Amino acid sequence: MAYYVYILASRRDGAIYVGITNDLVRRTYEHRIKAVPGFTTKYNITRLVWFEIYDDPISAISREKELKKWKRAWKL
């Protein structure tokens, strides 16, 4: 099974969200339709700007944590 680490961004104010999923299409769709209340809904973050694929969840979680520690400018 593949695991994805992804970055979404808002078009308006440049807010960024880093996440992880095992179904990138489903998860980005959920963000777009605002299916789950939270940060992405509040800041209208819907645009997929980047993703990486991993074979195991441990590696994906590690990478997600690494990206979340980065400065905002490094993510763009």
C-alpha positions as CSV (number, residue, x, y, z in Angstrom):
1,M,0.0,0.0,0.0
2,A,1.2,3.5,-0.8
3,Y,1.2,6.4,1.6
4,Y,1.3,10.0,0.6
5,V,2.7,13.1,2.3
6,Y,1.2,16.2,0.7
7,I,1.0,19.9,0.9
8,L,-2.1,21.9,0.2
9,A,-2.2,25.7,-0.1
10,S,-4.9,28.3,-0.3
11,R,-5.2,30.6,-3.3
12,R,-6.1,33.7,-1.3
13,D,-3.8,34.1,1.7
14,G,-1.1,31.5,1.1
15,A,-1.9,29.3,4.1
16,I,-0.2,25.9,4.0
17,Y,-1.3,22.5,5.2
18,V,0.9,19.4,5.4
19,G,-0.8,16.0,5.7
20,I,-0.5,12.3,5.2
21,T,-3.0,9.8,3.7
22,N,-3.2,6.4,2.0
23,D,-5.6,7.7,-0.6
24,L,-4.5,11.0,-2.1
25,V,-7.5,11.5,-4.4
26,R,-10.1,10.8,-1.7
27,R,-8.3,13.0,0.8
28,T,-7.9,16.0,-1.5
29,Y,-11.5,15.7,-2.4
30,E,-12.5,15.8,1.2
31,H,-10.5,19.0,1.7
32,R,-12.2,20.5,-1.4
33,I,-15.7,19.8,-0.3
34,K,-14.9,20.7,3.3
35,A,-16.1,17.3,4.6
36,V,-14.1,17.6,7.8
37,P,-14.1,20.8,9.8
38,G,-10.6,22.1,10.8
39,F,-7.7,24.1,9.6
40,T,-8.2,23.5,5.9
41,T,-11.9,24.4,6.1
42,K,-11.2,27.5,8.1
43,Y,-8.6,28.9,5.7
44,N,-10.1,27.5,2.5
45,I,-7.0,25.4,1.7
46,T,-7.9,23.3,-1.3
47,R,-5.1,23.4,-3.8
48,L,-2.7,20.4,-4.0
49,V,0.7,21.8,-4.6
50,W,3.1,18.9,-3.8
51,F,3.2,15.2,-2.7
52,E,5.6,12.3,-2.2
53,I,4.9,8.6,-2.2
54,Y,6.1,6.2,0.5
55,D,5.8,2.4,0.8
56,D,5.3,2.3,4.6
57,P,3.5,4.5,7.1
58,I,6.5,4.9,9.4
59,S,8.5,6.6,6.6
60,A,5.6,8.8,5.6
61,I,4.9,9.9,9.2
62,S,8.6,10.7,9.7
63,R,8.6,12.9,6.5
64,E,5.4,14.6,7.5
65,K,6.9,15.6,10.9
66,E,10.1,16.8,9.2
67,L,8.1,19.0,6.8
68,K,6.0,20.4,9.6
69,K,9.1,21.6,11.3
70,W,10.3,23.5,8.2
71,K,9.9,27.2,8.0
72,R,7.0,28.2,5.8
73,A,9.2,29.7,3.1
74,W,11.1,26.4,2.7
75,K,7.8,24.6,1.9
76,L,7.0,26.8,-1.1
